């Protein structure tokens, strides 16, 4: 996907990263027009994964 197309679509990205690079990752995604979610706990991650399945029509 081109950067222009990504900027128009404004995708929501689920990030799994560590605290050392979290800010760098967030800034990079924001710079290319994405929105992001950084879940910390297993419960939050499970909820996000479930919502992804619902959005894709698989749940």
N, C-alpha and C positions, 0 to 999 in steps of 0.2 A: 504494500500500500504506500502510495506516495505521501510525502509530508503535507501537501496541499489537501489531498483527500482526507487524511487523518485529521487535519485541522478543521475541515468542514463537518466531519462526523462526530468529533469530540467524544472519542470512545472512553468508556469507563474501564480502567485497568486495575485488576486485583494484583497487588504486589506482595510477594513473599521475599523479604530481604532482612538483613540484620541492621542493628542500630548504627553501625559505623557508616554505612553507605545510604541509609534511608533518606537523608536530606538531599544528597546528590541525585539519587534516583527520582525523588519527587520533583525536584527542580527540572531535571531533564524531561520528564513526562509532561510537566506543565508547559515547558518551553515549546514543545511540539503540538500543543493543543489538546492533550489528553486530560481526563480527570482521573483521580486515583483513589483507591482504598487501600490502606495498610492495616490489616487486622493483626492484633497481637495474640489474642487467646485462641485456644482450640475451638471454643464455642463460637466466637466471632467468625473464624475461618469456616466452620461448618455452615453457619448461616449464610455467609457470602456464597459458598459453593452451591447451596440449595437455591438461592436466588438466581444464580447463573443458569442452573438447570431449568428453572421455571421460565426464565427469559428466553431460553432456547426452545421451549416447548417440550422438554424431555421429562417434566414432572407435572 
